[in-house]
């Protein structure tokens, strides 16, 4: 949250990935995936519960560092699952 550059392999424990059908995040939202900072690809087919086809989705990411404070939510991204 202080804009200090991070080295993911050293500084981060994991990323929280949030995927929703609405473009807003809320404090009570739970991540749909926990991803290692060493992974740079998330396979949507591996998510549980599975995502529905023909839907626009919005996603947000938060970084969870090894030592402390969780980051703010990222800017919203969007994708369509055909």
RACOR-V660747 format. One line per field, one symbol per residue. ss: DSSP state (a for helix, b for strand, c for the rest). psi: psi as a letter, one per 30 degrees, with the letter a starting at -180 (. if undefined). Layout:
ss: ???
psi: ???
This chain:
ss: cccccccaaaabbbbbbbbbccccccccccccbbbccccccccaaaccccccccbbbbbbbbbbbccccbccccccbbbbbc
psi: fggkkkjefefkelkkkkklgkgkllefkkkfkkkkffkgkjjfffkklllklgkklkllkkkjleibkkllkllklllkj.
